[in-house]
Amino acid sequence: MKKLTMISLLAGIATTGVLAAGPLSFAASAPLTAGTMATSIPVPTLTSHTGTHKQHLKALHHATVTTVSSTTLTLTVHNKKVQTLPVNSITVHVGAYPGTTTMLAAGQHVVVLGAKSAHPQIIILPVAQGVLTASNGGWTIVNSHTIVTLGNVSPTMLGMSSLTSGTHVSVYGTRSGTTVTDSIIAAAPTREAGTVVSNLNGVLTVKTQTNPSLTITESTVPGTKMLAKVKAGHHVLVVINPATKTTLAVIPRPAKHHKKIAYRANVARGTFVSESTQSLDVANRLGTESVSLAGRTVKLIWPQHTGATLSQIPVGTPLSIRLAGKANLIVHVSHKG
Protein backbone atom coordinates (compact mmCIF):
# COMPACT_ATOMS: atom_id res chain seq x y z
CA MET A 1 0.00 0.00 0.00
CA LYS A 2 1.40 3.43 -0.92
CA LYS A 3 2.65 5.59 1.91
CA LEU A 4 0.35 8.55 1.21
CA THR A 5 -2.67 6.26 1.02
CA MET A 6 -1.84 4.66 4.37
CA ILE A 7 -1.25 8.06 5.99
CA SER A 8 -4.65 9.24 4.74
CA LEU A 9 -6.30 6.14 6.15
CA LEU A 10 -4.65 6.59 9.52
CA ALA A 11 -5.12 10.37 9.75
CA GLY A 12 -8.43 10.21 11.61
CA ILE A 13 -7.23 7.92 14.37
CA ALA A 14 -3.90 9.72 14.60
CA THR A 15 -5.54 13.02 15.50
CA THR A 16 -8.36 11.89 17.75
CA GLY A 17 -6.08 11.72 20.75
CA VAL A 18 -6.18 15.52 20.55
CA LEU A 19 -9.46 16.23 18.79
CA ALA A 20 -11.86 13.72 20.34
CA ALA A 21 -13.34 15.21 23.48
CA GLY A 22 -17.12 14.87 23.22
CA PRO A 23 -19.37 11.94 24.06
CA LEU A 24 -19.89 9.19 21.54
CA SER A 25 -23.03 9.30 19.44
CA PHE A 26 -25.31 6.75 17.85
CA ALA A 27 -24.62 5.55 14.33
CA ALA A 28 -28.28 5.18 13.41
CA SER A 29 -30.18 7.73 15.45
CA ALA A 30 -32.82 10.21 14.31
CA PRO A 31 -31.53 13.48 12.75
CA LEU A 32 -30.05 15.78 15.35
CA THR A 33 -29.34 19.48 15.35
CA ALA A 34 -25.74 20.04 14.34
CA GLY A 35 -23.28 22.21 16.20
CA THR A 36 -22.97 25.92 15.45
CA MET A 37 -22.91 26.40 11.69
CA ALA A 38 -21.16 29.36 10.08
CA THR A 39 -21.34 30.87 6.62
CA SER A 40 -18.49 33.38 6.84
CA ILE A 41 -15.46 31.15 7.41
CA PRO A 42 -12.94 31.51 4.57
CA VAL A 43 -12.50 28.18 2.81
CA PRO A 44 -8.86 27.15 2.23
CA THR A 45 -7.89 26.57 -1.38
CA LEU A 46 -7.72 22.86 -2.15
CA THR A 47 -4.18 21.77 -2.96
CA SER A 48 -2.74 18.76 -4.73
CA HIS A 49 -3.93 16.64 -1.80
CA THR A 50 -7.34 16.68 -3.46
CA GLY A 51 -6.18 14.14 -6.02
CA THR A 52 -5.03 11.74 -3.31
CA HIS A 53 -8.32 12.32 -1.48
CA LYS A 54 -10.43 11.44 -4.53
CA GLN A 55 -8.40 8.30 -5.17
CA HIS A 56 -8.93 7.23 -1.58
CA LEU A 57 -12.67 7.81 -1.69
CA LYS A 58 -12.94 5.65 -4.80
CA ALA A 59 -11.20 2.84 -2.93
CA LEU A 60 -13.50 3.03 0.10
CA HIS A 61 -17.28 2.65 0.02
CA HIS A 62 -20.16 1.93 2.32
CA ALA A 63 -22.23 -1.24 1.90
CA THR A 64 -24.69 -3.55 3.63
CA VAL A 65 -24.13 -7.29 4.04
CA THR A 66 -26.82 -9.13 2.11
CA THR A 67 -25.73 -12.73 2.64
CA VAL A 68 -22.63 -14.50 3.88
CA SER A 69 -21.74 -18.16 3.39
CA SER A 70 -18.63 -20.23 3.90
CA THR A 71 -17.43 -19.21 0.45
CA THR A 72 -19.07 -15.94 -0.61
CA LEU A 73 -19.86 -12.54 0.87
CA THR A 74 -22.62 -10.63 -0.93
CA LEU A 75 -22.91 -6.88 -0.40
CA THR A 76 -25.27 -4.16 -1.55
CA VAL A 77 -23.45 -0.86 -1.92
CA HIS A 78 -25.14 2.49 -1.38
CA ASN A 79 -26.04 2.84 -5.07
CA LYS A 80 -27.94 -0.50 -4.94
CA LYS A 81 -25.24 -2.34 -6.87
CA VAL A 82 -24.71 -5.94 -5.74
CA GLN A 83 -21.14 -7.03 -5.15
CA THR A 84 -19.77 -10.47 -4.31
CA LEU A 85 -16.41 -11.24 -2.71
CA PRO A 86 -14.78 -14.61 -2.01
CA VAL A 87 -14.65 -15.11 1.75
CA ASN A 88 -11.15 -16.58 1.64
CA SER A 89 -9.74 -13.36 0.18
CA ILE A 90 -11.07 -10.78 2.66
CA THR A 91 -9.74 -9.40 5.93
CA VAL A 92 -12.29 -8.35 8.55
CA HIS A 93 -11.96 -5.54 11.10
CA VAL A 94 -14.40 -4.65 13.85
CA GLY A 95 -13.57 -1.00 14.27
CA ALA A 96 -9.90 -0.94 15.27
CA TYR A 97 -9.98 -4.59 16.33
CA PRO A 98 -9.04 -7.52 14.06
CA GLY A 99 -12.06 -9.68 13.32
CA THR A 100 -12.98 -12.89 11.53
CA THR A 101 -15.34 -13.74 8.69
CA THR A 102 -17.60 -15.53 11.19
CA MET A 103 -18.42 -12.09 12.64
CA LEU A 104 -20.11 -11.02 9.40
CA ALA A 105 -23.91 -11.25 9.30
CA ALA A 106 -26.76 -10.13 7.06
CA GLY A 107 -27.91 -6.58 7.75
CA GLN A 108 -24.58 -5.26 9.00
CA HIS A 109 -23.32 -1.96 7.64
CA VAL A 110 -19.70 -2.13 6.55
CA VAL A 111 -17.00 -0.14 4.83
CA VAL A 112 -15.16 -1.91 2.00
CA LEU A 113 -11.58 -0.92 1.28
CA GLY A 114 -9.91 -2.12 -1.90
CA ALA A 115 -12.92 -3.98 -3.27
CA LYS A 116 -11.15 -4.59 -6.58
CA SER A 117 -7.88 -5.68 -5.02
CA ALA A 118 -6.78 -9.26 -4.38
CA HIS A 119 -7.40 -8.88 -0.66
CA PRO A 120 -10.31 -6.51 0.17
CA GLN A 121 -10.72 -5.30 3.72
CA ILE A 122 -14.13 -5.21 5.38
CA ILE A 123 -14.67 -2.88 8.34
CA ILE A 124 -17.86 -3.58 10.29
CA LEU A 125 -19.54 -0.36 11.44
CA PRO A 126 -21.23 0.08 14.83
CA VAL A 127 -24.98 0.55 15.14
CA ALA A 128 -24.66 2.31 18.50
CA GLN A 129 -21.97 3.93 20.61
CA GLY A 130 -22.05 5.22 24.15
CA VAL A 131 -21.75 4.18 27.78
CA LEU A 132 -22.66 0.63 28.81
CA THR A 133 -25.24 0.78 31.62
CA ALA A 134 -26.98 -1.94 33.66
CA SER A 135 -30.75 -1.47 33.68
CA ASN A 136 -33.56 -3.64 35.10
CA GLY A 137 -31.62 -6.85 34.80
CA GLY A 138 -30.47 -6.05 31.27
CA TRP A 139 -28.09 -3.66 29.53
CA THR A 140 -28.47 -0.36 27.71
CA ILE A 141 -26.19 1.96 25.77
CA VAL A 142 -26.56 5.58 26.84
CA ASN A 143 -25.32 8.83 25.32
CA SER A 144 -26.46 12.44 25.50
CA HIS A 145 -29.33 11.91 23.04
CA THR A 146 -30.99 8.57 23.58
CA ILE A 147 -30.90 5.12 25.14
CA VAL A 148 -30.97 1.79 23.31
CA THR A 149 -31.54 -1.63 24.82
CA LEU A 150 -29.30 -4.60 24.07
CA GLY A 151 -31.25 -7.65 22.98
CA ASN A 152 -28.37 -10.10 23.37
CA VAL A 153 -26.82 -10.52 26.82
CA SER A 154 -24.06 -12.84 25.57
CA PRO A 155 -22.34 -11.03 22.68
CA THR A 156 -18.78 -11.50 21.49
CA MET A 157 -16.68 -9.03 23.48
CA LEU A 158 -13.58 -7.21 22.25
CA GLY A 159 -11.32 -5.21 24.52
CA MET A 160 -13.27 -6.39 27.57
CA SER A 161 -13.90 -9.66 29.38
CA SER A 162 -17.32 -8.84 30.84
CA LEU A 163 -20.11 -6.29 30.56
CA THR A 164 -19.28 -3.51 33.01
CA SER A 165 -21.29 -0.37 33.68
CA GLY A 166 -19.50 2.83 32.76
CA THR A 167 -17.48 1.35 29.90
CA HIS A 168 -17.43 3.34 26.67
CA VAL A 169 -18.29 0.89 23.91
CA SER A 170 -19.25 0.44 20.28
CA VAL A 171 -21.99 -2.07 19.50
CA TYR A 172 -22.14 -4.09 16.28
CA GLY A 173 -25.16 -5.93 14.90
CA THR A 174 -28.55 -4.71 13.71
CA ARG A 175 -30.92 -2.13 15.16
CA SER A 176 -34.67 -1.63 15.14
CA GLY A 177 -35.82 1.56 16.83
CA THR A 178 -34.31 1.64 20.30
CA THR A 179 -33.46 -2.08 20.41
CA VAL A 180 -30.14 -3.45 19.20
CA THR A 181 -29.58 -7.10 18.38
CA ASP A 182 -25.94 -6.99 19.37
CA SER A 183 -23.52 -9.60 18.09
CA ILE A 184 -20.32 -7.81 19.14
CA ILE A 185 -19.49 -5.22 21.80
CA ALA A 186 -16.08 -3.53 21.69
CA ALA A 187 -14.54 -1.34 24.36
CA ALA A 188 -13.02 1.93 23.15
CA PRO A 189 -9.30 1.34 22.55
CA THR A 190 -6.78 3.28 24.61
CA ARG A 191 -4.19 5.53 22.97
CA GLU A 192 -0.70 6.41 24.11
CA ALA A 193 1.82 8.82 22.64
CA GLY A 194 5.28 7.36 22.25
CA THR A 195 8.75 7.74 20.77
CA VAL A 196 10.48 5.07 18.68
CA VAL A 197 13.56 3.71 20.46
CA SER A 198 14.59 1.25 17.75
CA ASN A 199 13.27 -0.42 14.61
CA LEU A 200 15.14 -3.63 13.76
CA ASN A 201 14.19 -6.81 11.89
CA GLY A 202 10.46 -6.08 11.87
CA VAL A 203 10.28 -5.25 15.59
CA LEU A 204 9.44 -1.73 16.70
CA THR A 205 10.42 -0.66 20.20
CA VAL A 206 8.52 2.34 21.51
CA LYS A 207 8.86 4.33 24.74
CA THR A 208 5.51 5.44 26.16
CA GLN A 209 4.53 7.02 29.45
CA THR A 210 3.50 3.64 30.87
CA ASN A 211 6.06 1.40 29.14
CA PRO A 212 9.68 2.44 28.48
CA SER A 213 10.26 -0.44 26.04
CA LEU A 214 7.03 -1.52 24.36
CA THR A 215 7.91 -4.03 21.63
CA ILE A 216 5.63 -4.41 18.62
CA THR A 217 5.93 -6.94 15.82
CA GLU A 218 5.17 -4.87 12.74
CA SER A 219 3.57 -7.72 10.80
CA THR A 220 0.77 -7.92 13.39
CA VAL A 221 -0.53 -4.37 12.86
CA PRO A 222 -1.75 -2.38 9.81
CA GLY A 223 0.78 -0.52 7.68
CA THR A 224 3.67 -2.97 8.02
CA LYS A 225 5.64 -1.57 5.08
CA MET A 226 5.26 1.99 6.30
CA LEU A 227 6.26 1.13 9.86
CA ALA A 228 9.40 -0.58 8.59
CA LYS A 229 10.65 2.86 7.48
CA VAL A 230 10.03 4.62 10.80
CA LYS A 231 13.33 5.66 12.39
CA ALA A 232 14.43 5.97 16.00
CA GLY A 233 13.31 9.23 17.57
CA HIS A 234 10.09 9.46 15.54
CA HIS A 235 6.91 10.24 17.49
CA VAL A 236 4.02 7.79 17.15
CA LEU A 237 0.54 7.14 18.52
CA VAL A 238 -0.03 3.62 19.83
CA VAL A 239 -3.60 2.21 19.81
CA ILE A 240 -4.04 -0.49 22.45
CA ASN A 241 -6.56 -3.19 23.32
CA PRO A 242 -7.58 -2.19 26.89
CA ALA A 243 -8.17 -5.81 27.97
CA THR A 244 -5.14 -7.64 26.61
CA LYS A 245 -2.81 -4.60 26.37
CA THR A 246 -1.82 -5.76 22.89
CA THR A 247 -1.17 -3.20 20.18
CA LEU A 248 -3.91 -2.70 17.58
CA ALA A 249 -2.14 -0.05 15.50
CA VAL A 250 0.85 2.28 15.45
CA ILE A 251 0.43 5.64 13.73
CA PRO A 252 3.52 7.73 12.91
CA ARG A 253 3.02 11.40 13.64
CA PRO A 254 4.01 13.94 10.95
CA ALA A 255 7.72 14.61 10.78
CA LYS A 256 8.87 18.16 11.43
CA HIS A 257 9.31 18.95 7.74
CA HIS A 258 5.75 17.73 7.10
CA LYS A 259 4.11 20.12 9.55
CA LYS A 260 2.99 22.54 6.84
CA ILE A 261 1.52 19.71 4.78
CA ALA A 262 -0.12 18.17 7.84
CA TYR A 263 -1.74 21.51 8.70
CA ARG A 264 -3.22 21.83 5.22
CA ALA A 265 -4.19 18.19 4.88
CA ASN A 266 -7.41 16.65 6.13
CA VAL A 267 -7.37 15.84 9.83
CA ALA A 268 -9.93 13.11 9.28
CA ARG A 269 -11.19 11.29 6.22
CA GLY A 270 -13.65 8.48 5.61
CA THR A 271 -17.39 7.91 5.40
CA PHE A 272 -20.05 9.58 7.54
CA VAL A 273 -21.32 7.53 10.49
CA SER A 274 -23.10 9.97 12.83
CA GLU A 275 -22.99 13.38 14.48
CA SER A 276 -24.05 15.04 17.71
CA THR A 277 -23.70 18.51 19.17
CA GLN A 278 -20.31 17.40 20.51
CA SER A 279 -18.72 15.15 17.89
CA LEU A 280 -18.69 13.99 14.29
CA ASP A 281 -17.93 10.30 13.63
CA VAL A 282 -16.37 8.94 10.44
CA ALA A 283 -15.40 5.40 9.47
CA ASN A 284 -11.99 4.66 8.02
CA ARG A 285 -9.42 1.87 7.80
CA LEU A 286 -9.15 1.49 11.57
CA GLY A 287 -12.75 1.92 12.58
CA THR A 288 -14.98 4.78 13.69
CA GLU A 289 -13.16 7.97 14.66
CA SER A 290 -14.69 10.92 16.52
CA VAL A 291 -13.73 14.52 15.79
CA SER A 292 -14.73 16.94 18.51
CA LEU A 293 -17.14 19.76 17.62
CA ALA A 294 -17.01 21.24 21.13
CA GLY A 295 -15.98 24.89 21.01
CA ARG A 296 -15.56 24.79 17.24
CA THR A 297 -17.41 26.52 14.44
CA VAL A 298 -18.25 24.23 11.53
CA LYS A 299 -18.39 25.15 7.86
CA LEU A 300 -20.17 22.51 5.77
CA ILE A 301 -19.21 22.37 2.08
CA TRP A 302 -21.68 20.16 0.26
CA PRO A 303 -22.18 20.85 -3.46
CA GLN A 304 -25.84 21.34 -4.44
CA HIS A 305 -26.94 21.22 -0.78
CA THR A 306 -26.82 24.87 0.30
CA GLY A 307 -28.04 25.37 3.85
CA ALA A 308 -27.80 21.69 4.80
CA THR A 309 -26.60 20.56 8.23
CA LEU A 310 -24.39 17.70 9.36
CA SER A 311 -27.40 15.67 10.51
CA GLN A 312 -28.70 15.54 6.93
CA ILE A 313 -25.63 13.74 5.53
CA PRO A 314 -26.58 10.13 4.62
CA VAL A 315 -24.69 7.38 6.43
CA GLY A 316 -21.84 6.11 4.26
CA THR A 317 -21.26 9.39 2.39
CA PRO A 318 -17.53 10.09 1.78
CA LEU A 319 -16.27 13.23 3.47
CA SER A 320 -13.15 14.92 4.77
CA ILE A 321 -12.62 17.16 7.78
CA ARG A 322 -10.10 19.97 7.77
CA LEU A 323 -8.91 21.95 10.77
CA ALA A 324 -8.75 25.65 9.88
CA GLY A 325 -7.04 27.37 12.77
CA LYS A 326 -7.71 26.28 16.33
CA ALA A 327 -11.48 26.75 16.45
CA ASN A 328 -12.79 26.19 12.92
CA LEU A 329 -13.56 22.93 11.10
CA ILE A 330 -14.21 22.58 7.38
CA VAL A 331 -16.34 19.53 6.56
CA HIS A 332 -16.24 18.75 2.85
CA VAL A 333 -18.79 16.27 1.49
CA SER A 334 -18.06 14.34 -1.69
CA HIS A 335 -19.93 15.44 -4.83
CA LYS A 336 -21.56 12.00 -4.78
CA GLY A 337 -23.07 12.65 -1.36
N, C-alpha and C positions, 0 to 999 in steps of 0.2 A: 504494500500500500504506500502511495506517495506520501512524503513527509507533510506537505501542506494539507493534504486531505485529512491525514490523521490529526494534525493540529486543529483543524476546523471541527472535527468530530469531538475532540476532547475539550474544546474551548469552554463550553457551558459548564462542565463539571469542574474545570480548573479555576473558574472565577467564583463559583458559588460559595466557597469558603469565606469570601469577602462580601458578596452581593446578597446571599440568601439570608434574610433576617426575619421574614414574616412567617405566619403559620401556613401549613400545607393546605391545599384546597382540593376539592373533589374534581375528578376527571370527567364526570358525567352529570354535573349538577345543572339546575335551571340557570338561565342567563342571569348574570349578576351585574351590578353597576360597577364600571371600571373605576380605577383611580382617577385622580385629577387629570383631565385632558387639556392640552394646550394647542393653540393654533398659531402661535407666534414664534415658536422655537425655530431658529435657522437650521436647515437640514444640511448636513455635511455633504460635499460632493462625493459621489461614489467613485472609488479608485479602481485600479486593476484587480482588486480583491473580488469585484463583482463577478468576474469570469469564473474564479474558483468557486464562489458561492453558488452560481447557477449549476456548475457541474456537480457539486455536492447534492443539491436539491434533486437533480435528475436521478441520482443514485439512491436516494432515500425516499420511500413513500409509505403512506399509511394504508393499512388493509385490515380486513376482518377474516378470521379463520372460518372457512365454510365447512370443510371436513378434514380429518386427519386419520390416516391409516398407518400401518406398519411400513408402508412403502412410499406414500404420496401425501403431500400437504397441499390442499386446495385453498386458495385465497381469493377474496373479492376485493379489489382495490377501490379507492374512493370514486373512480369514474365508472364503476360497475363492471370493469373488465375482470374476467376470471383468469387466475394464474395458477399453475401447478408447479410444484417443486419436489424433487426426489428427497425423501426424508434423510437418506444417508449422506446427503451433500450439505445439509444446513447445520449452522451453529445457533443455539438458542441462548438468549440472555433474558433474565427476569430483572429488569432495571439494570443495576450495576452488577448483579450477581450472575454467575454462570448457571445455566439451566440445562435441561435435557428435553428431548423431543417428546417424552411422555408427559411433559407439563403443558403441551399444547392441547387446546380443546376448542370445539366449535363455539363461535360467538365471541371469542377473545379478539380484542383490538391489538394490532401489532404494528411495528415499524419494520419494513424490509430494507436492508442495506445490501447493495450489490446483487440485486435480483437476477441480473444477467451474467453474473460471474460464476465460476466453478463452485464456489462455496459461499452461498448467500448467508447473511446473518439475520436472524429473526429476534426482535426485541419485543417482548410482551409488555403491553402498557397497563398501568393500574386503572381500576375502575373507581377507586376511592383512596384518599390519603388523609391522614389526620392522626389523632391520638386514640390509642386503644383504651377502651373503658369498659369495665365490668358493669352489667346492668341487668337486674332481675333474673339472675341465673344464667344470663347469656352475655354476649359481647357486642359492643357498638364501636363505630369509628366516629369521632367527634372533631369538628373544626369550627371556625367562627361563623359558619353559615348554616350548617345542617347536621343531622345525625343519621347514620345508616346502620342497620342491624345486620350482623353477620349470620347467615343461614347455616354455615358449616362450622361446628365447634372443633373439628379435627383437621385443619388444613395442613398442607406442607408449610413448614416454617423455615425462613432463611434469615440468618443473622440473629436468631433468637431460638431458645430451646423450649420456651413455654409462653403462653399468652399472659402478659403482665400489664396491668393498668399503668397508664402514663407513658407507654412506649410509643414513639412516633413511628408510624408504619405506612407502607403502601400495600394495598390489597388488590389481588389479581383474580379474575374470574368473570362473572357476568352480573349485571345489575338490572333490577326491575324496581323502579320507584326508589323507595328508601330501604330496600332489602338487597343485600349482596350475597350471591352464591359464591363464596370465596373458596378458591382452590389453593391459593398460595398467599401467605402473608410474609412480608419482608420488612425487617427493621431498617430504619434509615442508617446507611453506612456512616462511619466516623471518618473524619479527614484530619490529617496532620501535615503541617509544613515540614519540609526536611531539606538537607543538603547532602549531595552525593559525596561519599567518602572515597569509593572506588568502584570501578566497573570493569571486571575481568572475567573472561570465559563465560559470558552469559549470566553472571551473577552481579547484581547491583547491591551495593552496601550503602545504606542511607542513614544519616544521623537525624533523629527527630527529638522532640522535647521529652518523649517518654522512653525512647530507645536509642542509645548512642551508636548501635551497630545493627540496624535492621537489615537482614539479608533477604533479597528477593530474586528468585529465579525468573529471568525475563520471559522465558517461554511460557510461563503460566499466567501472564497478564496480557491485555491488549497492547498492540503497538510494539511488538518485540523488536522489529528492525529499527524503529526509531530510538528505542531505549538503548540499543546497542551502541549508539553514537553519543550518548550523554556522557560528558566528561566529569571528572572529579571537581567539586566546587560548585556545580550547577544546582540551582534551587528547584525543588520538585514539590508536588502535592501528592500525598499518599492516601488512597482511599481504602478503608479497612473494614472487614467484616467484624461487627462489634461482638459477635459470639465466639468466633474461633480465633480472632485476631490475625487472620490471614489477609494478605494484600489482594485487593480486587483490581486495583489499577494504580499506575504511577503516571502522573502528568507533569512533564517538564514545564517550568515557568519560562516566560520569554527571556531570552538573553538580553543583556544590557543594550546591545546594538539593535535589538528588535523592539525596543520600547516604543518608538514612534509608530512602527507598523502595528504593534499590539494595541496602541491607543486608537488608531483609526479602524482597526479590524472589528468584526462583530464580537461582542463579549459572550454571546450565546447564539446558537444556531440549531435548528431542528424543525420539528413539527409541533403545532399547537396542541396542548393537552387541556389546560384549564387556566382560569385566572380568578383572582379575588381582589379585594381592595388592598391587599398586602403583597401579593406575589403573582408572578406569571410563570407558568410551568410549560416547558418544552421537552420533547423526547428527542434524544440523540443516541449515538452509538453506545453510551454507557448508562442509559436509562432516562428517568425523568428528572430534569434539573429545574430548580426554582430560582428566579431572578427577583430580587426584592423590589417592590414598588413603593415601599414606605419612604416618605420624605422626598420622593422623586416626581417630577412632572413628565408625563408621557406624551410623545408625539406619535400618532399612528399614521403610517403611510401605507395606504391600501388603494391601489389604482381602481377607479370606477366605484369606489365606496366612500365618497365624501361624507363626513359626519358620523361614520361608524365608530363603534367602541370595541374594546378588546373582547367583551363578552359575546359579540356577534360573529367572531371568527370561528368557522367550523372546525371541529376536532380533526386533526390530521393535516391541516393546511401548513405548507412550508412557510417559515418566517425566520427573520434574523433580528437580533436585538443589539443595538449599538449604544454605548455609553458616551454621551456628549457632555463633557464636563463632569462635575461631581454630583449634580442633582437632576440631570436630564437624561431620559432614555428615548431613543428612536427605535420604534418597532416597525419593521418593514415587512409587509406581507407580500408573498409571491404573487405575480400577475395571475396565476392559476387559482388563487384563493377566492 
